[in-house]
């Protein structure tokens, strides 16, 4: 079994208390919840949730890329010519 690492963190007391109530409904301790979070970060290689909702403009651009509606250039010079046009 792995040895657990003890740490100390500073948290928002209101968030701590509300989260603790929610974790209790799942029969989890705060330590359990933190370990679940850390392992999700490890497994996903990043935060397991989006930090913010993309703007409408960004969402539209993402959809265009997913559809393959992109422009490709053979060189930076070609791209610059197109931008200046």
N, C-alpha and C positions, 0 to 999 in steps of 0.2 A: 504494500500500500504506500502511496506517496505521502510524504510528510507535508502537512499543510503549512502555508506561509501566513503568518499573522501580520496584519497591517492596521494602520489607523487612517481614517479618512474624515474629512469635514463635510457635513451634508446639511442641506436645508432641513431644519427640524420639522417643518410642516409636511414636506414631501416624505421624510422618513416615517413619520407617524401614519400618514395615509397609506403609504406603500406597505408598511408593516401590517396594517389592518387587512389589506387586500391579500398579502402573502399568507396570512393566517387562514383565510378562506380556502386556500389551496394546500393547507397544512405544510407550508414552507416557512423556514426562518429567513431572516434577511441574508444571512450567510449563504443559505441554499440558493436564494434568488440571485445574489451576486455571482456565485459560481456558475449558475445557468447562463447568466449574461456573458461572463468571461469566456465560457466555452463556445457560445454562439459566435462571439467575435472571432475566436480562434478558428472555428470551422468555416465561417463565411469569409474570413479574411478581411473583415471590416465591420462596421456597425451593422447590427441586424435590423435596422430600420432606417428610413429616409429621414434626414434632418429637417427638410422643409419641402413644401410643395413647389414644384417648378412653376415658373410664370407661364402664362398662356403662350407667350412667344416661344419659350423654350420647349414647352410641350409640343407645339406645332412643328418645331425644328426636329425634335426627336422622332415624331411620326414620319416626317419626310425622309429621314435617314433610314428608318425601319422599312419604308416602302422602296428604298433604293433610289430615291429622287435626289441624287447628289451630283455635283460637278467635279470632274477630275481634270487635273492639268499634268502635262508632261514635264513642266519646269516652272520654277518660280517666276521667270520672266513672262511666260504665257499667262500665269495667274495675274500678275501685275498689269499686263495689257488689258485683261478683261476687267479688272477693278477700275482702271482709269477710263474705260469706255463709257 
